[in-house]
Amino acid sequence: MKKLAVIGCGGIGGYHLGHFLQFTDIVELAGFCDLIPERADSFCKQAESGKAYTDYRVMLDEVEPDMVFVCIPPYCHGEIEFALIERGIPFFVEKPLALELDLARKIRDAAAKKGLITASGFQCRYSNLVEPNRAFVENNRIVFVEASRMGSIPGVDWWRRKDLSGGQIVEQTIHQFDIIRYMIGEPTEVFTYGARGYVADEECPGYDTDDVSTTAVKFKSGAIGVISTGCYAKSGNCLDSKVTFSARDKRAELKILGTLKVYGEQPAETKDAGGFVVKGDGAVAAAGDAVVYRQEGDAGILCDRTFIEAVISGDGSKIRSPYADAFKSVSFTLACNQSMKTGLPVKVELE
Ligand SMILES: NC(=O)c1ccc[n+]([C@@H]2O[C@H](COP(=O)([O-])OP(=O)(O)OC[C@H]3O[C@@H](n4cnc5c(N)ncnc54)[C@H](O)[C@@H]3O)[C@@H](O)[C@H]2O)c1
């Protein structure tokens, strides 16, 4: 049986471990590494197998894993991936791949040169909502995309420092940026405004990132979009987070890993508040007019299993987010940071 190892036994590592425990028919959970020994020990206990390590090099040399899940914070990437590439070990790496595009590019190129199977943690691409959403955007010319995600600050200490996490766009809302790319193709240029001063220092000591941002995007397809993201929220009541793909007479509203509502596929009677039939601006489609798709199952299980099966079979074609593709989502989000910093529009580097 192929051997799987994990580097980084924190929050997301635990999420993956929950999946691996369901895959013991196809993989041996052979090694767990974390700088904090108790974390690696705890993973061994939960897996009831494998050995705990604090030095990933020692683990790689002793365990000789066939695949590795890299679940470390954004600022820790580099050496680990190059050690895996040097040893010819396929790897799954959590998003965001790195905080510098040059580093991600070097890793991408070195992994490709070695012909390694790679994957990244964009599990939303494996949702059952993706197929109907893609069918919608293929059958309808998308003019405008609007995305929003307003949430709060995650509990891990490194998150609140922009130099360690990359800030909210890069670390968190990258899922929205990635799913938009997966649906309508590549962005070409972004312009981003950020604002600070809503999250108080006493609420979150050491916090130095943007509370909210809005990005205007141009896409290769000709569509334009607006992506707004914030971590200032004290409650979900502050905004309805979703991604809307708007065609001239229809729209699809995606709540990632939640629901997909397609408006306009069925004949809809549109009425204004007074009950008169209106067209264009001000028309309101009744809720019953939407075709609704609901999330089923755990997309993360499919994401992990797809990578593991790819390594076992040697066929990476079913992986929806290989490293080289995830690189472009990282580039998209880093371009937003660059625009916020310079106050200028920034071209998205796709190569
Ligand atoms: N795909 C998703 O939806 C999703 C969700 C949450 C987090 N993440 C991503 O996962 C990554 C980790 O986030 P987290 O919340 O698990 O962080 P975390 O701080 O809870 O865990 C990271 C762990 O990595 C360990 N680590 C760091 N450097 C190491 C090294 N050189 N060797 C061994 N262990 C090392 C740390 O000690 C820590 O235990 C982040 O990039 C985050 O964006 C992805």
PDBQT file of the ligand as one rigid body, heavy atoms in Angstrom, charges set to zero:
ROOT
HETATM    1  N1  LIG A 401      -8.378  24.740   2.018  1.00  0.00    +0.000 N 
HETATM    2  C1  LIG A 401      -8.974  25.393   3.003  1.00  0.00    +0.000 C 
HETATM    3  O1  LIG A 401     -10.181  25.642   3.006  1.00  0.00    +0.000 OA
HETATM    4  C2  LIG A 401      -8.157  25.846   4.171  1.00  0.00    +0.000 A 
HETATM    5  C3  LIG A 401      -8.762  26.080   5.414  1.00  0.00    +0.000 A 
HETATM    6  C4  LIG A 401      -7.965  26.482   6.478  1.00  0.00    +0.000 A 
HETATM    7  C5  LIG A 401      -6.608  26.684   6.289  1.00  0.00    +0.000 A 
HETATM    8  N2  LIG A 401      -6.056  26.463   5.065  1.00  0.00    +0.000 N 
HETATM    9  C6  LIG A 401      -4.628  26.725   4.815  1.00  0.00    +0.000 C 
HETATM   10  O2  LIG A 401      -3.836  25.787   5.503  1.00  0.00    +0.000 OA
HETATM   11  C7  LIG A 401      -2.615  26.388   5.901  1.00  0.00    +0.000 C 
HETATM   12  C8  LIG A 401      -2.416  26.107   7.381  1.00  0.00    +0.000 C 
HETATM   13  O3  LIG A 401      -3.466  26.679   8.112  1.00  0.00    +0.000 OA
HETATM   14  P1  LIG A 401      -3.842  26.126   9.579  1.00  0.00    +0.000 P 
HETATM   15  O4  LIG A 401      -5.079  26.842   9.956  1.00  0.00    +0.000 OA
HETATM   16  O5  LIG A 401      -3.822  24.655   9.574  1.00  0.00    +0.000 OA
HETATM   17  O6  LIG A 401      -2.607  26.693  10.415  1.00  0.00    +0.000 OA
HETATM   18  P2  LIG A 401      -2.110  26.151  11.825  1.00  0.00    +0.000 P 
HETATM   19  O7  LIG A 401      -1.235  27.206  12.377  1.00  0.00    +0.000 OA
HETATM   20  O8  LIG A 401      -3.291  25.668  12.610  1.00  0.00    +0.000 OA
HETATM   21  O9  LIG A 401      -1.252  24.853  11.470  1.00  0.00    +0.000 OA
HETATM   22  C9  LIG A 401      -0.043  24.905  10.750  1.00  0.00    +0.000 C 
HETATM   23  C10 LIG A 401       0.922  23.921  11.398  1.00  0.00    +0.000 C 
HETATM   24  O10 LIG A 401       2.095  23.839  10.581  1.00  0.00    +0.000 OA
HETATM   25  C11 LIG A 401       3.180  23.626  11.469  1.00  0.00    +0.000 C 
HETATM   26  N3  LIG A 401       4.434  23.951  10.781  1.00  0.00    +0.000 N 
HETATM   27  C12 LIG A 401       4.903  25.147  10.339  1.00  0.00    +0.000 A 
HETATM   28  N4  LIG A 401       6.098  25.004   9.762  1.00  0.00    +0.000 NA
HETATM   29  C13 LIG A 401       6.414  23.688   9.823  1.00  0.00    +0.000 A 
HETATM   30  C14 LIG A 401       7.528  22.924   9.415  1.00  0.00    +0.000 A 
HETATM   31  N5  LIG A 401       8.579  23.482   8.791  1.00  0.00    +0.000 N 
HETATM   32  N6  LIG A 401       7.540  21.603   9.673  1.00  0.00    +0.000 NA
HETATM   33  C15 LIG A 401       6.492  21.024  10.295  1.00  0.00    +0.000 A 
HETATM   34  N7  LIG A 401       5.392  21.693  10.715  1.00  0.00    +0.000 NA
HETATM   35  C16 LIG A 401       5.357  23.004  10.474  1.00  0.00    +0.000 A 
HETATM   36  C17 LIG A 401       2.874  24.539  12.653  1.00  0.00    +0.000 C 
HETATM   37  O11 LIG A 401       3.589  24.176  13.810  1.00  0.00    +0.000 OA
HETATM   38  C18 LIG A 401       1.365  24.341  12.800  1.00  0.00    +0.000 C 
HETATM   39  O12 LIG A 401       1.036  23.311  13.716  1.00  0.00    +0.000 OA
HETATM   40  C19 LIG A 401      -2.739  27.879   5.562  1.00  0.00    +0.000 C 
HETATM   41  O13 LIG A 401      -2.037  28.158   4.383  1.00  0.00    +0.000 OA
HETATM   42  C20 LIG A 401      -4.212  28.089   5.333  1.00  0.00    +0.000 C 
HETATM   43  O14 LIG A 401      -4.493  29.074   4.366  1.00  0.00    +0.000 OA
HETATM   44  C21 LIG A 401      -6.789  26.019   4.020  1.00  0.00    +0.000 A 
ENDROOT
TORSDOF 0
